[in-house]
Amino acid sequence: MTPISQQTVDEAFASGLTSNVRVIRRLDKCWIFSFQFCGPGEKPQEFTLKTQRGKVRAWSDPRTLFAFLDERYGVRDGDFVLSEDI
């Protein structure tokens, strides 16, 4: 999973070429999301959002993350993973 900037995530979702959105609990109070993006003629790759400091953006409350995905990108469905090894 490759962390990318907010602008790049916005562009990926605006293109309509994103798929397989997942919400992942890494630790208690540490939730992230990932998605796949496949540009024309490319192989699908998995990405996540990074902060301005280059770290993976995490939410402490999954409800806030779900609201972010819905309001910003219109994500209405996806998968969730309750535990992932870092």
DAQUI-V232182 format. One line per field, one symbol per residue. psi: psi as a letter, one per 40 degrees, with the letter a starting at -180 (. if undefined). A space follows every 50 residues. Layout:
# DAQUI-V232182
psi->???
This chain:
# DAQUI-V232182
psi->hhhiiddddddddddeeiifhhhhhdihfghiiiiihhiheihhihiihi ideeihhiidhdddddddddddefheiaiihehhh.
